[in-house]
């Protein structure tokens, strides 16, 4: 590589040396590797149905993230929300985020 792009090589590091450590203080005691919901109870007892299927939800999330990054999204998620009568966010902080941030 050329100039400052060349990787830094530390000649003091030997094979088997610990160069990265995980600090257990930052582990959450109830961390779960896999979460999967079962909405059967909500469907049967509350007569609840989700507003979006998984693909529609992904489109909403992608639209939101692109907008937050300053990139104009294709608005497939936004359009899915509007077609179902759902008030889609304007990408401003939500009320609870403003409270948490002290705004």
BALOBA-1460 file (C-alpha; in Angstrom, 3 decimals):
// residues 103
<rec num="1" residu="x" x="0.000" y="0.000" z="0.000"/>
<rec num="2" residu="x" x="1.053" y="3.582" z="-0.512"/>
<rec num="3" residu="x" x="1.775" y="6.264" z="2.108"/>
<rec num="4" residu="x" x="-0.599" y="6.565" z="5.054"/>
<rec num="5" residu="x" x="-2.801" y="3.798" z="3.663"/>
<rec num="6" residu="x" x="-0.184" y="1.178" z="4.587"/>
<rec num="7" residu="x" x="-1.281" y="-1.038" z="7.474"/>
<rec num="8" residu="x" x="0.481" y="-0.459" z="10.792"/>
<rec num="9" residu="x" x="2.533" y="-3.467" z="11.803"/>
<rec num="10" residu="x" x="3.599" y="-3.812" z="15.432"/>
<rec num="11" residu="x" x="6.688" y="-5.987" z="15.594"/>
<rec num="12" residu="x" x="6.151" y="-6.531" z="19.362"/>
<rec num="13" residu="x" x="3.009" y="-8.635" z="18.758"/>
<rec num="14" residu="x" x="3.654" y="-12.355" z="18.596"/>
<rec num="15" residu="x" x="1.411" y="-15.206" z="17.492"/>
<rec num="16" residu="x" x="-0.802" y="-16.140" z="20.425"/>
<rec num="17" residu="x" x="-0.633" y="-12.680" z="22.088"/>
<rec num="18" residu="x" x="-3.972" y="-11.258" z="23.223"/>
<rec num="19" residu="x" x="-4.557" y="-8.089" z="21.206"/>
<rec num="20" residu="x" x="-8.316" y="-7.765" z="21.750"/>
<rec num="21" residu="x" x="-10.181" y="-8.572" z="24.941"/>
<rec num="22" residu="x" x="-13.894" y="-8.683" z="25.731"/>
<rec num="23" residu="x" x="-14.849" y="-6.903" z="28.925"/>
<rec num="24" residu="x" x="-17.611" y="-8.911" z="30.661"/>
<rec num="25" residu="x" x="-18.850" y="-5.722" z="32.385"/>
<rec num="26" residu="x" x="-20.550" y="-4.819" z="29.113"/>
<rec num="27" residu="x" x="-22.565" y="-8.034" z="28.757"/>
<rec num="28" residu="x" x="-26.249" y="-7.831" z="29.585"/>
<rec num="29" residu="x" x="-27.195" y="-10.564" z="32.037"/>
<rec num="30" residu="x" x="-30.427" y="-11.346" z="30.191"/>
<rec num="31" residu="x" x="-29.086" y="-11.155" z="26.630"/>
<rec num="32" residu="x" x="-30.990" y="-13.452" z="24.286"/>
<rec num="33" residu="x" x="-29.456" y="-14.733" z="21.063"/>
<rec num="34" residu="x" x="-32.742" y="-15.433" z="19.307"/>
<rec num="35" residu="x" x="-36.150" y="-13.850" z="19.790"/>
<rec num="36" residu="x" x="-39.255" y="-15.081" z="18.045"/>
<rec num="37" residu="x" x="-42.730" y="-13.882" z="18.869"/>
<rec num="38" residu="x" x="-45.881" y="-15.965" z="18.914"/>
<rec num="39" residu="x" x="-48.851" y="-13.672" z="18.349"/>
<rec num="40" residu="x" x="-51.445" y="-16.422" z="18.706"/>
<rec num="41" residu="x" x="-52.663" y="-15.158" z="22.088"/>
<rec num="42" residu="x" x="-53.036" y="-11.578" z="20.806"/>
<rec num="43" residu="x" x="-54.951" y="-12.866" z="17.772"/>
<rec num="44" residu="x" x="-57.307" y="-15.119" z="19.713"/>
<rec num="45" residu="x" x="-57.930" y="-13.132" z="22.888"/>
<rec num="46" residu="x" x="-57.660" y="-9.567" z="21.581"/>
<rec num="47" residu="x" x="-58.744" y="-10.188" z="17.970"/>
<rec num="48" residu="x" x="-55.564" y="-8.338" z="16.976"/>
<rec num="49" residu="x" x="-53.920" y="-8.605" z="13.570"/>
<rec num="50" residu="x" x="-50.627" y="-7.031" z="12.512"/>
<rec num="51" residu="x" x="-50.877" y="-4.052" z="10.163"/>
<rec num="52" residu="x" x="-47.914" y="-5.152" z="8.047"/>
<rec num="53" residu="x" x="-46.394" y="-8.370" z="6.868"/>
<rec num="54" residu="x" x="-42.641" y="-8.835" z="7.291"/>
<rec num="55" residu="x" x="-41.680" y="-7.572" z="3.817"/>
<rec num="56" residu="x" x="-43.739" y="-4.399" z="4.277"/>
<rec num="57" residu="x" x="-42.122" y="-3.825" z="7.666"/>
<rec num="58" residu="x" x="-38.659" y="-4.138" z="6.127"/>
<rec num="59" residu="x" x="-39.622" y="-1.553" z="3.484"/>
<rec num="60" residu="x" x="-40.776" y="0.864" z="6.209"/>
<rec num="61" residu="x" x="-37.525" y="0.408" z="8.130"/>
<rec num="62" residu="x" x="-35.389" y="0.884" z="4.993"/>
<rec num="63" residu="x" x="-37.296" y="4.050" z="4.031"/>
<rec num="64" residu="x" x="-36.864" y="5.433" z="7.536"/>
<rec num="65" residu="x" x="-33.134" y="4.619" z="7.720"/>
<rec num="66" residu="x" x="-32.425" y="6.066" z="4.266"/>
<rec num="67" residu="x" x="-34.290" y="9.253" z="5.137"/>
<rec num="68" residu="x" x="-32.422" y="9.520" z="8.454"/>
<rec num="69" residu="x" x="-29.132" y="9.180" z="6.523"/>
<rec num="70" residu="x" x="-30.125" y="12.015" z="4.180"/>
<rec num="71" residu="x" x="-30.850" y="9.726" z="1.222"/>
<rec num="72" residu="x" x="-34.170" y="10.011" z="-0.593"/>
<rec num="73" residu="x" x="-35.909" y="6.618" z="-0.267"/>
<rec num="74" residu="x" x="-38.050" y="4.890" z="-2.884"/>
<rec num="75" residu="x" x="-40.969" y="5.387" z="-0.437"/>
<rec num="76" residu="x" x="-42.265" y="1.829" z="-0.774"/>
<rec num="77" residu="x" x="-42.607" y="1.616" z="3.003"/>
<rec num="78" residu="x" x="-44.153" y="5.066" z="3.229"/>
<rec num="79" residu="x" x="-46.683" y="4.168" z="0.545"/>
<rec num="80" residu="x" x="-47.506" y="0.874" z="2.293"/>
<rec num="81" residu="x" x="-48.254" y="2.821" z="5.482"/>
<rec num="82" residu="x" x="-50.441" y="5.355" z="3.731"/>
<rec num="83" residu="x" x="-52.367" y="2.682" z="1.827"/>
<rec num="84" residu="x" x="-53.336" y="1.101" z="5.153"/>
<rec num="85" residu="x" x="-54.314" y="4.396" z="6.772"/>
<rec num="86" residu="x" x="-51.313" y="4.389" z="9.061"/>
<rec num="87" residu="x" x="-49.736" y="7.728" z="9.972"/>
<rec num="88" residu="x" x="-46.164" y="7.355" z="8.780"/>
<rec num="89" residu="x" x="-43.492" y="9.288" z="10.653"/>
<rec num="90" residu="x" x="-41.968" y="12.432" z="9.212"/>
<rec num="91" residu="x" x="-38.561" y="11.109" z="10.360"/>
<rec num="92" residu="x" x="-38.307" y="13.644" z="13.157"/>
<rec num="93" residu="x" x="-37.531" y="12.363" z="16.614"/>
<rec num="94" residu="x" x="-40.510" y="10.827" z="18.301"/>
<rec num="95" residu="x" x="-41.943" y="12.379" z="21.444"/>
<rec num="96" residu="x" x="-40.230" y="9.782" z="23.651"/>
<rec num="97" residu="x" x="-36.847" y="10.278" z="21.974"/>
<rec num="98" residu="x" x="-37.148" y="14.029" z="22.581"/>
<rec num="99" residu="x" x="-37.944" y="13.407" z="26.248"/>
<rec num="100" residu="x" x="-35.031" y="10.970" z="26.575"/>
<rec num="101" residu="x" x="-32.655" y="13.439" z="24.882"/>
<rec num="102" residu="x" x="-33.879" y="16.249" z="27.140"/>
<rec num="103" residu="x" x="-35.221" y="18.343" z="24.238"/>
